[in-house]
Amino acid sequence: MAEVLNPPSPWVERFAPLVPGGEVLDLACGNGRHARHLAALGHAVVAVDRDPQALAAAAGDGIVTSQIDLEEEGACWPFGLARFAGIIVTNYLHRPLLADMLGSLAPNGMLIYETFADGNAAFGKPSNPDFLLQAGELLELARMQGLRVIAFEDGVVNTPKPAMVQRICAVKEEFPREAALLPSF
């Protein structure tokens, strides 16, 4: 029987088709559910995680895996400026990385970010404030980095499990405005 893999986050699925052509970074990729999704959309993907077993599961066609512990003392951001057409981050927050990470976003690039927010302790872990976004934190990050917000949500989700989350889709200044709208159905 084939292993059942976790599906991509609905937030990532919603906006991934809008990521411009080019290389995509899946930061803290886990087993690669988003890396596989972006590779299936035709992107070359760099999947980064510190867990070698997770990276083994993430490996696949169009995906280059890289074992890096970016929280290790003395670690520095390993990617250059304006490299990625898209950066995907879910269920991960390490604030010291944020400015450098966004510096690696191409001038027409897209950030898709979704993680736990303040209030999540009512639902379980994570409950440590170091790993929970504060109210409006992603909006403020986007403003400080000169990103244009395409979509933002802050509230309770019920799937895959109840949690308090904050999520954003934001783009750099050269991302064409006409490309930021999802097709109507």
Secondary structure, DSSP 8 states (H G I E B T S, - for coil): ---------HHHHHHGGGS-SS-EEEET-TT-HHHHHHHHTT--EEEEES-HHHHHHH-BTTEEEEE--TTSTT----S-TT-EEEEEEES---GGGHHHHHHTEEEEEEEEEEEEBTTGGGGSS---GGGSB-TTHHHHHHHHTT-EEEEEEEEEE-SSS-EEEEEEEEE-TTS-GGGSS----
